[in-house]
Amino acid sequence: MYVNTVSRRANAALGEILGFIARALDVVLIAASAILAAKLRFGTLTTEGAYDALLVAFSMACAAAVLPKFSLYRSWRGRSMIALASRVLLAWLAVQACGLIVIFLVRYSSDVSRLWFAYWTAIGAVPLIGMRIVAYAVLKHARRTGFDLRSVALVGYGAHCESVRNSIDTVPGSGFRAAVIFDPRIDASDVRSGASTTNEFNAFVAHVRKAGIQELWLALPILEGATILRIIDAFREELINIRFLPDVHSLALFDGGLIELMGTPAINLAASPLPPGALIQKAMFDRAFAAIVLLALTPVFAAIAVAVKLSSPGPVFFRQYRKGADGRVFRIFKFRSMRVHQEARGVVRQATRSDPRITRVGSFLRRTSLDELPQFINVLRGEMSVVGPRPHAIEHDEFYGKLVDSYIHRYRIKPGITGWAQVNGFRGETDQIEKMASRVEYDLHYMRNWTFWMDIRIVMMTVYKSFISPQAY
């Protein structure tokens, strides 16, 4: 026991030293990126603005304070490298945003080169992310070869426990190894894949202590409160990490994220599948991307507006009510692609192939998705997202909500201009219930598996497929 305690203290001390080195290296990389940006912008290693150096110094100090808040110096063992890269990028943008705010507050923004600042922001993200990707890859390889391993004691039974066990075995780069399993429901002990399984509680506790195991994972249903309390009580005085991996898959619509509610931990069973940090990241991307598109495509907007106006009498924009996040109603903008007509009250007919209501200009706009461009106005206003489940007419929501399971849960997040269903072929008319059910399944898959890079991938796929998709008409 004494040896294990000494080993843990040594590992903690080493972790603090490496954390300090990482912090110092980040600050150095930020300064070096500013110098490289100056070389690209001005041709020298120094900036021309009087306050550029002060901005660099402030960002270095800000980084030392802000980056730890994003958990960048904690162990990333067993977690996604893409999630780590996204976290670093968001943290770096937060640092630069703080710098901009200070510059504007002291009214020296005109003395700072905007192009240099843009270069610096872009260049700075590369080494900050690259350093961590290299470290992540090196550690992953080292753990595969048996270095820096961490033994795990599992408590659980059934499919959920087996799933956790398989996750440990199939991701050796995480550095976790299942050493012993306590299964209170088996009749006798057996040995499987190198990890002993026992139903003897005292023997399990003794083994964990003797082996100096630092990780104890409870892969149990949420109703196993007595077993959980028994484990916690047995190791109450031990320096061991006890983690609860509850089996909520049979209850939760999405993977239940742990949140804090009025100071009390809570698991989401049916709520927004994206955590607050992800929603902020998504909102920042949405607003920035929408602003860039609206500015860059202003001539395209003007040309389309003229073409729509000349194609048939009526307004340039088509406006219709849609549901947004949490069911809030808003008015969506589209370029008008049909001749002005009157629908029966409470009835909205979907466009069909060779629909006589569609103008020739409108047919081209719908086929290339250019009719959706005005929805970037909705994105800029915060009513929509660039990527998300496509919103349907409210009348269709009421109809399909009664026929398609989990249809309403598409509105747990903001609807999008494009989405995972659309880039997988589910565009245009949904003349069969099965088509709508498949579209909903793709939307729910997106919500369960969202990442920032998944959004980027969908945007790129949308740009490519918008001009070749046979489903749009």
N, C-alpha and C positions, 0 to 999 in steps of 0.2 A: 504493500500500500504506500509506503514511504517513497519507493522508487517511482511509482506512478505519479504521485503528487509532485515530486521534483521534475519529472518529465513534463508535466502539464505547465508548471511554472516556467520552465525553459522555453517551451513552445510559445507561451504567452509573451515572454520577453522578446523572443525572435519576431513574433508578429508585430509588436510595437515598433521594433527597429525597422522592419520592412515597410510598415505603414508610414513612418517618418520619412524614409527614403523616397517612397512613392509620392508623398505630398511635395517634397522638395523638388523632385524631378518634374512634376506637373507644372510647378511655378516656373522652372527653368525653360520648359518646353513652350510655355505661353510667351515668355520674353523672346525666345528664339524665333517663334512664329511671327511676332511683331516685327522683328528685324528683317526676316525674310520677306515679309509683305512690303516693307519699306524699300527693299532692294528691287522688288518687282514694280512697285509704283513709282519710285523716284530715282532708281538707279544707284542709290547709295544705301549704306547700312544705317542711316539715321533718317528720321522723318523731318518734314519741313514745317509742320505746324508746331506752334509754341506749346500747345497743351497735349500733344500726342504722347509725349513721354509721361506726363502726369496720368493720362488715361491708362497707359500700360501698367504703371505702378499701382494704380487703383485696382485694375483687373487682377493683377497678381495677388494683391492682398485679399480681394474679394473671393478669388478662387480658393485661397487657403481656408476661408470661412464657409463658402457655399458648397464646394465639392464634397466635403464629408457629409453634408446633409442629404446627399443623394446616395449614401451608402456605398461610395466608390472604393472605400478602403477596407471594407469588410470582406470576409471570405465569400467567394462566388462559387464555391464548391457545389456541384450538382445542379447548377442553374444554367440558363441559356446564354450562349455567347452573344446572340443577336440582341437579347434583352439587355445585356451589359453594354453593348455598343450604343443602343438607343438611350440608355440611362446616361452615358457619358456625353452624348451629343446634346441631350436636353440640359444637362448640368452646365455645359460650356455655353450654350445659348442663353441660359439664365445669367451667367456671369457677364456676358457681353451686354445683355439687356440692362443689367444693373449699371454698367459703365455708361451706356447711352443715357439712362435716366439722370445720372449725376451730371453729365455734360450739359444736358438740356436745362437742368435745374440751375446750374451756375451760369447759364447763358453763354457758353463758349463753344456751342456746337458748330458755329461757322468757322472756327479755327481748326477743326479736325477734318482731315481728308476723308470723305465718305468712301471713296474707292479704296483707299488704304485700309480703312476699317473693314470693308467687305472682304478684301483679300485676307486680312488677318483672321477674321472669323472663319473663313473657309479653310485656310491653311492650318490654323490652330486645332481644328477638329481632327485632322489626320493623325498627328503624332499622339494626341491624347487617346484616341480610339485604338490606333495601331499598337501602341505600347501594351495596352491591356489585352488585345487579341493575341499578341505574341506571348505574353505571360500566361494567358489562359491556355494556349496551345501547348506551351512547354510543360506546364503543370499537368495538363491532361495526359500528355505522353509519358511523363514521369510516373504518374499514378497507374497507368496501364502496365508499367514494368515493375510495379510493386513499391514505389517510393511514396511517402506521405499518405499512407493508407489510414483509414479510420474505420474501426470495427463498429458494427451496428448490432444491437440486440433488439429483436423484433418481438412484439407482443400482439397476437391476433390470430385469426382463423378465417377460413373461407376464401372466396374469390378476391376480396379486397386485399387481404394480407398477401395472397399469392401474387397479385398484381404489383404490390409494393416490392416484394421479393424479386420478381422478374425485372422490375425497373432497375434495381441495384445490380443485378447480374448482367443486364444488357448494356449498361452504361459504365464500364470499368474506369473510364477516364474521370469519373466523378470522385474517385478515391474512396468510396464507401464499399464495405464488404460485410455481408450478413454473417455473423459469427454464431449466433444462437437464437432460437425461436421458442418463445413460450406460448403454447397452444393449450388453453384450458379445456378444450373440448375433445382432444384425442384420448384414446384409451391407453396407449403405450408410447414409449419413446421410439423414435426411429431417426435415421441419418439420411439426409438428402442433399446432394450437391455440396458437401463440405460443411454445411451448417447443421448442427444438432438441433433436433426439435424435441421438446420435453413438455410434459404436463405437470412436472413437479415444481411447484413455486419456489420452495426453499433452495432446491438445487439450482434453479435458474438464477436466483439472486446471488447465490454463492459464486456461481460461474462468472457472472458479470463483474463482481467485485475482484475476484482473483485475477481475471484477465485484464483488468483495468480498462474495460470498455467505456468510451466517453459518450456514445450516442445510444439512446434508448427510444425507439419509435413505437408508438401505440397505434397500430393499424386496426382499429376496432370500430364497431358500430357505435353511434352516439348513445345507444341505450345501455352500453356496458359501463355504467357509472361506477359500480362496485369494484370491478377489476381495475379501472383507472385509479380510483382512490387507493386501492391496495398497493399498486405499483408506486404511486407517489409517496405513500407513507413509508414503504420499505427503503426508498432511496432519498428520504427527506434530508438526511445529513451528508449526502454524497455530492461530490462535484461532477455531476453527470448531466448531460443535456437530455432532457425528457421532452419529446415532441409528440404532439397528438395529430395523427393523420386520420381524421374521422371518415368513416364510410357514409357519405351522404349522396352517393350517386343515384340511389333509388328514390331519393326525395327531391334533389335539386334539379331544376331545369338546366341551369348552367353550372359550371364548376364553381362551387360555393367559395367565394373569397372571404377571408377573415377581415372584419372591420371593427372599429370601436364605435359603440353607440351609447352616448351618455356615460362614457367611462367604463362600459361593459363590453367585452369581446362578443361579437355576433358573427354568425355565418350566413351569408346570403344564399337563400334557397330559390327565391324568385325575385330578382331585382336586377338592376343594371349589371351586365356581366363585366363591364370595364371598371377598374378601380379609378379613384379620383385622379391619380397621377396620369393614367393613360388618357382620361378624358381631357385633361389640360394639354397634354402633348398633342392629341388629335385636334383640339381647338386651335392651337398655335399653328399647326400645319395648315388647317383649313383656311384660316383668315389670310395667312401669308400667300398660299397658293391661289386663292380666289382673287386677291388684290393684283397679283402678278398677271393672271390670265385676263382680268378685266382691262388692265392697262395695256398689255401687249396686243390684245386682239380688238382694240377699239376700232381700227379700220375694217376688220372683218364684221364686227357688229353693225357698223354703218352700212356696209354693202348688203348684208343680209336683210336689214331693216328696209332698205330701198326695194330689194327684190320681193319681199313679202308684200309690201304696199302695192307694188305694181302687179302682183300675181292675181289679186282679187280684192274687191272692196272689203274694208274692215280694218281693225286695229293691227298694229305690228305685233303686240304681245297677246298671248293667250293666258288668261289668269283663271286658276281654279283652286278651290279649297282642298288642302291635304292635311293629314295628321302628321305631327312631328313627334319629337321625343316626349314620352309620357302622355301621348294622346293630345297634346296641344295643337290646335288648328291654326294653320297659316295659309297664305295665298302664294301659290307657286307660280313662277314666271317661265314661259316658254315662248319661242317664236311661233306665231300662228302658222300652222301647216294645213289647215282646212278652210274651206269656204264657211262664212258665217252661216249658221243654221240654228234652229231652235229644237232642243231636246225636250222630250216629254218630262214633266215634273217628276223628280226623284229617280230618273233613269239616265245612265251614262253608257252609251254604246262604245265599246272599244273599237279602235281602228282595225280593219281587216285588209287582207291583200286585195288590191284593185278597188279600194274603197272610193266611191265617186266623190266623197266629200273632200278628199285630199287633193290639193293643187299640185301642179307639176313642180313648182318650187318646193312646196311642202314635202313632196315625195323624196326629193334629194336631201332636204334637211333631216328628215326622219331616218333615212337610210344611213346617213353619215353621223347621226346624233348631234348635228349642229343646232337643231331646234332646242337642245337642252342647255345651250351656253348661257342664256339669261339666268339660269338657276345659280350661277356663281354669285348673283346678287343676293339670293336667299342664303348662300353660304356666308357671305360677308356680313349679313344681318344676324347670323347665328341661328337661323331656322333650319338649316340643312348642313350636311357634311359633304366633303368631296366624295368619300367612299362610305357606303352604308346600304341598308336595305332600301330598294326603290319604293317611294311612296305611291300608293294607289288612290284613285278617287274614293271619297268617303263612302259613296254608295257601294263600291266594290268591297271596301273594308267591312261594311255591315253584312254583305252577302257571304263573302268567303270566311269571315270570322266565325260563322256558324257551321261551316263545312270542313275547314282545314284545322287540324290540331295545332295548337301553339301559334296560330297566325298572329294573334294580338301581341305576342312577345317580340315581334319585329320592331315594335315601337318603344323598346327599352332604351334605344339609342337614337340619335338623329338619323333621319333618312338621308340617303346619298344620291348624288348625281349618277354615279355608277356603283356597281356592287359585284360581289363574288358570283351571284347568280347570273348577272348580265354577261360577264366575261366567259362564263361557262355555257353560253348558248340560250339562256332563258330570258330572251328579250321579246318585246312585241306582244302579240295577242295571247291571252290565256283562255282559249276556247274550251278547255277541258279542266276539270277539277284536278286531275293528276298533274297537269302542268303547273298549276298554282301550288300544289302540295310540294312538288319538286323545287320550285323557286323558294318557298318558305324554308325547306330543309337546307338549301344552300345558304340562305340568309342566317339561319341559326348556327350553321357551321362556322360562318365568318365571325359571328359574335362570340362563339366559344373559343375560337383560335386566333383572335385578333392580335396582330403585332403591327408596329409602325411600318416595317418593311413589307408586310402583306399589303398595306394600303398603297405603297409605292409600286409594288408589282401589279396591283389591279389597275392603277392609273396607266401604267405603261401598256398593259394588255388592252385597255380600253382604247387608247390612241391607235393601236395597231388594228384592232378588230372593228373599229367604228366604220372603216371604209370597205370591209369585206363581208360583214355579217349578213347572212340571208334571212335572219329573223326580223330585221327592222324594215318596216314599211309604213 
